[in-house]
Amino acid sequence: MKPLLISLILLAASPVHIRFSQEIRSYGLGLFFLLASVAALDSFRRRPTRWARAAWIASVLATAYTLYFAGLVAGLVTITSIFICRRGTLAPLWRTLPATVGVWALLYA
């Protein structure tokens, strides 16, 4: 227990660790939402339900709110995935993609 306590104190007082945690903290939530949006799209691909679709739309929007670059990546990954699977399980998303992008833009603004 004592070595763990000593290492925790050293880590908490380390200037390098403090600086790193302050700089990287802002990216964590954006990357989490980016992964959540890809997972939600995959969930919708496996079982297309309204909840999966709502989770996908909300997670892409949350990604854009949190981190601009991650939102751009989430949008590009989403549109590319929908385009690739437009004749398969993501056909409903392909038909409503212009409306979905319009809703994203309206909610984002």
C-alpha positions in Angstrom: 0.0 0.0 0.0 2.8 2.4 0.8 4.5 2.2 -2.7 1.1 2.9 -4.3 0.5 5.9 -2.1 4.0 7.3 -2.9 3.5 6.8 -6.6 0.1 8.5 -6.4 1.7 11.5 -4.6 4.5 11.7 -7.2 2.1 11.5 -10.1 -0.2 14.2 -8.6 2.7 16.5 -8.1 4.5 15.9 -11.4 4.5 19.0 -13.6 4.7 16.9 -16.7 1.6 14.9 -15.8 -0.4 18.0 -14.7 0.4 19.7 -18.0 -0.4 16.6 -20.1 -3.7 16.1 -18.3 -4.7 19.7 -18.8 -4.0 19.6 -22.5 -5.5 16.2 -23.4 -8.6 16.4 -21.3 -10.6 18.4 -23.9 -10.1 15.7 -26.5 -11.4 12.7 -24.4 -15.1 13.6 -24.6 -15.0 14.3 -28.3 -13.3 11.0 -29.1 -15.8 9.2 -26.8 -18.7 10.6 -28.7 -17.0 9.8 -32.0 -16.7 6.2 -31.0 -20.2 6.2 -29.7 -21.5 7.5 -33.1 -19.7 4.8 -35.0 -21.0 2.2 -32.5 -24.5 3.5 -32.8 -24.4 3.3 -36.6 -23.1 -0.2 -36.3 -25.9 -1.0 -33.9 -28.4 0.4 -36.4 -26.9 -1.6 -39.2 -27.3 -4.9 -37.2 -30.8 -4.1 -35.9 -32.6 -1.0 -37.3 -34.8 0.4 -34.6 -35.9 3.9 -33.8 -33.8 4.0 -30.6 -30.6 3.0 -32.5 -31.3 5.7 -35.1 -32.0 8.3 -32.4 -28.8 7.3 -30.6 -26.8 7.6 -33.8 -28.2 11.1 -34.6 -27.7 12.3 -31.1 -24.1 11.0 -30.8 -23.0 12.6 -34.1 -24.5 15.8 -32.9 -22.8 15.5 -29.5 -19.5 14.8 -31.3 -19.9 18.0 -33.3 -20.8 20.0 -30.2 -17.8 18.7 -28.3 -15.0 18.8 -30.8 -15.2 20.2 -34.3 -12.7 17.9 -35.9 -14.2 14.8 -34.3 -17.6 16.0 -35.6 -16.3 16.3 -39.1 -14.8 12.8 -38.9 -18.0 11.4 -37.5 -20.0 12.9 -40.3 -17.6 11.7 -43.0 -17.5 8.2 -41.5 -21.3 8.1 -41.3 -21.9 9.3 -44.8 -19.3 7.0 -46.2 -20.7 4.0 -44.4 -24.2 4.8 -45.5 -23.1 5.2 -49.1 -21.3 1.9 -49.1 -24.3 0.0 -47.6 -27.0 2.0 -49.4 -28.5 -1.1 -51.0 -28.3 -3.2 -47.8 -29.3 -2.6 -44.3 -28.6 1.1 -44.3 -31.1 1.8 -47.2 -33.5 3.7 -44.9 -30.7 6.0 -43.8 -29.7 6.5 -47.5 -33.2 7.6 -48.4 -33.4 10.1 -45.5 -29.8 11.3 -45.6 -30.4 14.8 -47.0 -33.1 15.4 -44.3 -30.8 14.0 -41.6 -28.0 16.3 -42.6 -30.4 19.2 -42.6 -31.6 18.4 -39.1 -27.9 18.1 -38.0 -27.2 21.5 -39.5 -30.3 23.1 -38.0 -29.6 21.7 -34.5 -25.9 22.5 -34.7 -26.6 26.2 -35.6 
